[in-house]
């Protein structure tokens, strides 16, 4: 069983803790079976937030099983929290999950592509798929897709506040939109239907990226000098290496870093 390292779980814990402190109920609505999900939750040390009664399974809680995109598991989860489906927010990373949430009439559907099971070069296309609503009866997809899990707490908070102010606490599925001001405050990459990908960084991300780029520049500069290439800049030669498909010859075990750096040249 893969157990994510603590630094990957920090945003999840932060979001769960924020929702708990703000008295916003939340639970798991999954197709995966029991006891696999509770065991995974406990292994990840998230069982304080997700005790057994907070985990709902489309496979294990129904006979016969009701797999997503059927709405049953979301309707069960909403009923368990004493919430109308239109007042609920679904966070999904799969097309079937988005379909299930839409078919259940969830008030807001948010997509998430930050999971390690989605390759870096597939995140944009995965986000588009989540927004397409291909498995929803009414064609409804995710309203917005984020890469940073930490964004979810603020989005849920804003949605809850707006619903209470504008609709007296009565949500209506698919009728909501976030303001540009809210979207601009989000961290990381954000995808919206009908718009190009938005690339944003927090101040911390910018500092980290700057340090990373400088370190890589120094690394490649040393490699280039070692080869006796003394003219031009590191960036120039890196681009040349990439064009000649020789980037993997520059250093061993640095393929991912090379590709990341080249994206910012």
N, C-alpha and C positions, 0 to 999 in steps of 0.2 A: 504493500500500500504506500502510495506517495503521500508524504506529509509535507506541506509547504513550509519553508523556513520562516521564522518569526517575522523577518522584515517584509515578507510578502503578505502576511496576515495582518500587519498593523493597520492598514486602511480599513479592512473588514471589521476589526475590533473597534476602531474609532467610530465607524458608522453605526455599528450596533450599540455602542455605548451612548452616542449622541441621541439616537432614537429612543433609547431607554430613558435617558434623562429628560427628554422632552415629552415622554409619555405617549409616544407614537408606537402602537403595537405593530409587530412584524413577525413573520413566520416563514417556513420553507414550504413551497408547493412544487413537488418534483414528480417526474415519471419514474425515477429510480426506486428500487425496492427497499423494503426494510428486511433485515436490520442493517443493510449496507450503509444507508444514509446516516442513521444515528451513530454507528461505529465510526464513520468518517468524521462526523461532527465532533465526537469525543476525542478522536485522535488529533484533530486540529485545535483542540482545547477551546471550542466554541459552544460547548454544551451548556454553559451558564446562560447563554442567550437563546439556545434552541433545545430545551428539554423535549422529551418524547411527544408531549401534547402539542408542540409547536412545529412538528414535522408531519407533513401530509404527503402521501404517496399515491400516485395514480395507479400503480401496479398493485400495491399491498392493501390499500384501503377500500378497494372495490372488487366485487365479484359479479361478473368477470372484470378484469382490469380495465381501467379507462385511461388510455395513454393520451398524452398531448398529441395533436391539437384539440382533442375533446376538452370541453370546458370544465369537466367535473371536479378536478383536483383544485382548481382556482375557486370554484364556487364553495367547495368544502372548506378551504382555508379562510375565505371571507366570512362564512357563517361561524366558524370557530372563533373568530375575532369580533363577532357581533357587529360586522360592518357590511354595508351594502356594497356590492361589487363596484358600483360607480364611484364610491369613495376610496377605492383601493388603488395602490400603485404596484404594478408588476415590474420586476427587474429581470430581464431575460437575455440569454446569450445564444439561444437557438431559434430557428425558424418555427419549429413545432411549438416551442414555448410561447413565442409571440402570438401564434395562432390560437393557442389555448386561452391566453389572457384576453385577446380580442373577442373570441367567441363567448367568453364568460362575462363580457361587458365591463372589464376593469376600466376605471376612470382614466388612468394614465399608464402607458407602457413605455418603459425606458430600456434601451438596449445597452449591453455591456460587452466590450470586446477585449478587456484587459487580461482575461484568463490565459494561462500558459498553454492551454490546449489549442489556442488560435495562433498560428504562426504569424510572425511580424509582417511578412509580406502578403498576408491574407486578411489582415484586419480591416482594411478599407472595403474590400469586396464583401467581407462578412457583415460589416456595418450596413452596406447597401442592401444586403439580403434581409437583415432584420427590419429595415424600414420598408421593404417592398410589400410586406403583408401577404406573401404568396400562399400561406396556409390558413389565412383568416377567411371566414365565410363572407365578410363584407370588404375584404381587401385592405383592412386596416393594419398598419405596421407600427413599429416603434416610432414615437414622436421625435425622439432624439437618442443618439448613441454616444456613449462616452468610453474613453479608454482608461480613465483614472477612477477607481472605485470610490475614492474619497468625495467625488462630486455628488454622489447619490444623496447624502444627508442633506445638503443644501437644497437640492432639487425637490426632494420630498417635503422639506420644510416650507419652501415657497409654495408648492402646490397645495399643501394643507391650509396655509394661511389664506391663499387666494380663494379656495373653495369655501372656507368659512365666511369670508368677507362678502364674496359675490353671490354665492348660491345658498347661503344659510346652512352650509354643511352638506348639501345634496349635490353630489357630483354627477356629471353626465359623461358617459363614455365617448372619448374622441373629440370632445368639444373644447379642449384646452390648448393653450400655447404659451410658451415662455417668452418673456420680454427679451429684447436684445441686450439689455443691461444685465440680466441674470446670466445669459449665455456668455457674455464677455468676461464674467468673473470666474468661469469654470477653468479648471486646470487641464493640461494635456490636450489631446486631440478630441474634437467633437464633430460629429456628423449630423447634418440636418437634411430632411427630404428636400430635394430641389435645389440644394446649394452645394458648392464645392466644399471639399474638406477644409475645416478650419484648424490651423495648427497654432496652439498656444502653449506657453510655458509659464510656470510659476517662477518667481524670483529665484527660488532654490534650484529649480531645474536649469535656469539660465546659467547660474554660477557653476553648477556641476558640469553642464555641457561645455562651458568655456574651459574649465580645467581639463576635461577629457580631451578636447580638441588640441589644447596646447601640449598635453602629454603625448598624444599621437603624432603631432607635428614633430616633436623632438625625437620620438622613436624612429620615424621614417627618415628624418634628416640624418640621423646617425647611420642608418642603413644605407642611405644613398651615398654618403661620404665614404663609407666602407667599401662601396663598389667603385670608388674612384670617379663618381659623377659630381663635378664641382660647379657646374653652371646651372642656372635656373633655380626655381624655388621648389620646396617639397611638394606643394600643391600641383605644380606643373608636371612634375615627374609622376606623381600619384595618378593624375588623370591619364598620362601617357601609359602607365602600367595597366590601368583599367581598360583602356582602349585596346591594348595589345593582349589582353587576357593574361597578364603576367602578375596580377595583384597577389596571387597566392604564393608567388616566389619571394615576396618581400620579407615575410616573416612566418614562422610556423606557429599554428594555433591562434592566429589573429584574424581569421577570415571574417568573423562577425564584426569585429571592431573595424576592420578595413571597410567593410560594406557600409557600416554606420557612418564612418567618417566621410566616405565618398558622397553620401547623400547630402552632406552639408557643404560640399565644395562649390 
